[in-house]
Amino acid sequence: MFDWIITRFKTKKISNTIEEQDPMKKFLIVGLGNIGAKYENTRHNIGFKVLDFLAEKESTTFETQKLGDVATFRFKGRTFILLKPSTYMNLSGKSILYWMTKEKIPLENLLVITDDLNLPFGSLRIKTKGSDGGHNGLKDTQEKLNTSKYNRFRFGISDAFSTGRQVDYVLGEWEDEENKKLPERLEKSAEVVKSFGTAGINNTMNTYNGK
């Protein structure tokens, strides 16, 4: 009986080691934003906000490491690495490329979360490729990865600003009505991230786009 228990333990230990080394079971989830207290509650930092919400939900904490704050959690046999780049928005790609290389993350296991002016507030859209749409964080990511074919998760912040006020708007804080609706939207965003790692990008797009 004891031999059976020991054998089972060794088999489980070996299986876990293989699973941890298997790059296809590791996912890099990047939230785009700017570091510093003055940016914390701005629309442009929704990527950070989604990851903060998810980390709290999964009882994990961020640690400051090279080029970003990093947290990890496991769900359904997958390892999720959450990254908030510390390079500021315009150099996001530098941090992303570093952590993809360090953790040996395949391109298809990368998901970048960003704000989107072209979507209504709280609207969710997941895509497998696309242009940077004038977003500096996505622009730098595309340049550093040398491809526009990477998964991105766009969170709508709407375009409710007057002519010439775009910068003030994206770097402005959420309105009271938006703040009331954010918790439910963040909950749905957390579902998107976990679905990406377990159900795959296509199923996630079919389930959550436009929700």
N, C-alpha and C positions, 0 to 999 in steps of 0.2 A: 504493500500500500504506500509506504513512504517512498519507494522507488518511483512509483507512478506520480506522486505529488512533485518530487524533484524533477522528473522528466517534463511534466506539464509546466513547471515554473521556468525551466530552461527554455522550453519551446516558446513560451509567452515572451520571455526576455529577448530571445533572438528575433521574434516577430516584431516586437516593439522597436528594436534597434534598426531593423530593415525599414520599418515604416518611417522612422525619423529620418533615415537617410534618403528615402525616396523623394526626389524633388517634385514629383507629380502630386504629392500629398501636402505640399507647402504652398501657401498663397500669400502674396504680398499685397496688402490693402493700404493704399496711400491716400491720405486726406490732404488736399492742398490748402494752404493758408499762410498767414504771416505770423511770426513769433512776436511776443510782446503783449502786455496787458491792454494796450490801446486798440489792438486788433481783435481781441478775444471774442467780442460779441458782434462783430461786423458780418455783413452778408458774405463778403469775400472769404470768410473763414469757415464756411459751412462744412468743408471737408474735415477740418479739425474737430468741429462740433459733433459730427457723426461718429468719429472715432472715439472721442471722449465718452459719448453716450454708450457706445458698444463696449468699451473697456470697463465701464462701471457695471454694465449689465452682466458681463462675463467675469466680474471680480478679478480683474487684472489691472496693473498699474504701469504707467509709462516710466521709462528710465532714459535719461539723457545719454545718448551715445554719439558716435561720429555722424555728423550731418543730419541728426534728427533725434526725436524722441520715439522710443520703440516699446511696444507691449506685445505680448503673445498670449494666445489661448488655443485650446484644442476643442474641436466640436466634431462629432461623428467620425473620428479617426483622421481628421484633417488638422493641420497646424496653420493658424492664421497669424501672420506677422503684421501688426498695425504700425504704420510709419507716418509721423508728422514731421516733414522736412524742416530743418532749422536754417535753411539757406535763403529764406524769404521766397515769395511766390515766383519771382522772375528767374530763379535758378533751381527750381524744383527738380528738374531733370538730373542734375548732378547728384542729388541725394538718392533719387530713385535708381539710377544706374549703379551707384555704389552698393546699395542694399540688394539689388537683384543679383549682382555679381557675388557679393559676400555670401548670400544664402542660397546661391545657385537656383534662383527662381526662373522657370521657363516664362517666356513672354506671355503665353496664354494664361498663366496663373497670376498675372498682374491686373489689378483693378485700381483705377485712379478716380477719386471722388472730387468733384469740383462744382462750383456754382455756375449757373447758366442764366443769362439775362433774357434769352429767347424763350424761356419756359415760364408759365404762370407760377406764382409762389407755391412751393411744396410739391410741384409736379416732378415725377421721377422718370428718367430716361436712361436706359442702359444701352450702350452701343459697342461694337467690336472694332470700330475704326471711325475716322472722320477728320475733318480739319480742326485747327486750333480755335477757329471762330473768333480770333482776336484776343483770346485768353493767353496771357503771358506765361502762366504756369504750364499750360498744355503746349504752347509753342516751344518752350525750353525742353519739355519732355520729349517731344517729337524730334527735336534736333539731337538730343543726347542719345536717344534710342535708335535714331536714324530710320524711323518708320512712323507712319500714322496709324498703323494697324495694331493698336493695343486697346484693351478694354477700358472704357471710361463710364463712370456713373455720374450723370449730370443731375444736379438738384436745382430746380427752378427757383429763382429769386425775383422773377418778373422784371419788367422794364418801366416801372412807374416813376420815371424821372424826366425832368424837362431837358430841353436841348442844352448840351454843354455841361450837364451835371452828372454824367455817368460815373466819373471817378468818385465824386462825393457820395453817390448812391451806393456803389459796391463797397466802399469803405465806411459806410454809415451803419448804424446799429439797427436792429430789427424794430419795427413798429409794435405797439402793444398788442394789436390784433394778431400779428404774425407770431409774436412770442406765445400767445395762447394756443396757437395751432402747432407750434414746433414739436412739442413732446410726441404727439401722434405721428408726425412726419418722421421724426428721428427713430421711433419704434419701427416704422415701416422700412426705413433705410437700413436698420440693423438686420432686418429679415433679408433684404436684398444681398447684403454682404455674405451672410451665411449660406444663402441659396446659391450664390456664385461658386462657393467652394464645394458644395455638396451636390447640387443638382445640375451645375454647368451653366455656361453663359447663355446658351440658347433657351433653355427652360426658364432661366431667370428673366430674360427679356420678354418671353411670352407671358410670364406670370405678373410681372411688375411694371412694365412700361405703361405710362399713362395713369398709373394708380396714385 
